[in-house]
Every structure is written in structure tokens, then in C-alpha cells.
Amino acid sequence: MSELRRKLRNRSKVRSAAGGRPRLSIYRSSKYIYAQIIDDASGTTLVAAGGKKIAEGNKSDSAAAVGRALAEAALAKGVKQVVFDRGSYKYHGRVKALADAAREGGLDF
């Protein structure tokens, strides 16, 4: 039950902070991590990156590589500001590594 409550609490914060900005959504499986930037107004995915194609080092290194690749692709599309949607995942480990790398890559959230 705590995972569902954490997800709903985070989702309400994401919706209130969005204000027309695209959403950086994360999915974490047991092996890989995936991230995509979604424009909720039009319902389209602007940029996506996944850990299957960018596997390097351990899982945290791979997550950081996904964050860098996502930031690079987003800046090429002209997206600089996003809202970070971590879903029900704690801001720890691979999720934190991806977020830090995306910030270092130039995304603002």
C-alpha cells in the first residue's frame, strides 16, 4: 500500500508543478531503466532513451548513461525544462543517477 500512496503523492506534485512543461517519466525494471519525455498536452512522446541499448558498467552507470543520452536528445529537440516524474520509485540509486546525469546534461527540473 505504501508504494501506491507514494505514487499518488508524487503524481499530484507533478501535476501541480507541470504548468505546460513536458514530463520526464521513468520506468525501472530489474535489469534496465527507461526514460521518456512526454508532452501531456498533445499526448506524444518527444524523446525516449533506454538502458538496453546503452548498457555500460553496473546498473547505476547505465542509468547515468541513459540520463545523459536523454538530455542530449532533448536539447536537440529544443526541450530544456521538464517536470521529473519518478512514479512510485524512491529517489535513490538508479533513479537518482539518471536524474543527476540529466541535470548535468542540461535539463532543468
N, C-alpha and C positions, 0 to 999 in steps of 0.2 A: 504493500500500500504506500510505503514511503516513496517509492520510485514514481508512482503515478502522481502523488502530491507534488513532488519536486518538479516533474514535467509540467504540470498545470501552473505552478507558481512561476516557473521560468517563462512559459508561454505568455502569461499575462504581462510580464515585464517586457517581453519582446514586442508584443502588440502595442503597448503604450509608448514605447520608445521609437517605433518604426518611423512614423511621420513621413511616409513616402520613400524611405530608403530601402534598398534591397536587403534581403535576409541571407546571412551566411549560415546554412544549415549543415549539421554534421551527423553522419551515421558511423557508428563504430561496431565492427564485427569482432569476432575473437582473433582474427588474423590481420585484418586490414582496417583502414579508416578512409572514409569518403567524405568529401565536402562539396557543396554546390552553393552558388549564389543565385537566389530566386527573386524575381520581381513579382510580388504578390498582386500588384495592381493588374498586370496583364496575365499572370499565371504562367510565366515562362521561366525556364532556367537559362540564365545568362552565361554562366561559366561553371564547369564541373571539373573536379580532379579526384583521382582515386589512388589508393595505395598499391593496387595490383600492378600497375604499370611503372610505379615509382617505388620499388622496394629496395631500400639500401639500409644496411646496418640492422639495428634492433627495431622494435616497433615504434619507439619514440623518435628515432632518427627518420624512419619512414614517414611518420606523421608530420614532422617538421618539413620534410621534402614536399609533401602534399600541400602544406600551407604556403611554402614559397612558390610552388607552381601555380597554385590558385591565385595568389596575389599578383603574380606576373601576368597571368591571363586576364585577370580583372582590370588591371591597369591598361592593358592593350585594348580592352573594350570600352574604356573610359569610366569605369566604376571605381570610385575612391572611398566612399563612405558606405558602410554596411551596418546592419544590426546583427550581433552574434547570437545565434540560436543553438545552444548546446543540447537542447532536448532534455532528456532525463539523465544525461551523463554529468557526473561531477566534474568541476573544473580542476582537473588533476591529471597528471600523467600525459597520455597521448593527446587528450583534448587541449590541455594547456600548451603542449609543444606545438600543436598545429596553430593555435591562436597566436602564440608568440611569434612564430615564423611568418604568419600572415601580416602581423603588425610590422615586423621588420621589413617585409617585402613592400610595404607602402599602403596597406589598407588601414583605414581609420575606423575603429569601433571601441 
